[in-house]
Amino acid sequence: MWAQIAFWVCAVGSVVTGVAVFRVDSMARATFALLASFVFAAGTVLLLNLAYLGILVVLMMIMEMVVMVVFMIMYMMNPAGLMPMTMVHNQKGSLAIAGGVFAALVAGIFLIPWPTSGDPRPADPTRALGEALMGSKMLVMMVLGLCLFATMVATVVLATHRGRYDRYGDRLDAKHPDDPVRGGLNR
């Protein structure tokens, strides 16, 4: 019974936050709404006893959305992507395309003869899925993920010359070390 309640909370939460992506008025808020939608979707994956995939979705989406918001704050012309803006363009066309795709997918659910399998369910479905997707390359992909993350962090650290509050000690009136004039031109 608790699993059914958790499923419906995750399902409704995922749809509601997915709709919120297009209803909020800033890119930063839309990013966090999308993050919430993916976390709710990961909850349904966790309910299927696919712990590795569920945790992977949560961690991947958190990192992706946080990196996206950090870059929005750093580089967007409006402050931190928080200025009001519309998140939907060509509303009539996009609504027609979305309705057509939805109708085709629903028709596919009922019209396609889905295959059935007589094979027994594996003892560890997460491991079986991982082996089917990655084979013997699972460790390589995990190390590659860590290397990509380290590269992103190093790129951001190296790209920033110094921060807003980066001073030379406690003296706020200290001159910049490469000022050519005593007392400092670069104040």
Salt bridges, closest charged atoms under 4 A:
ASP25 OD1 - ARG29 NH1 3.26
ASP173 OD1 - ARG171 NE 3.48
ASP178 OD1 - HIS176 ND1 2.54
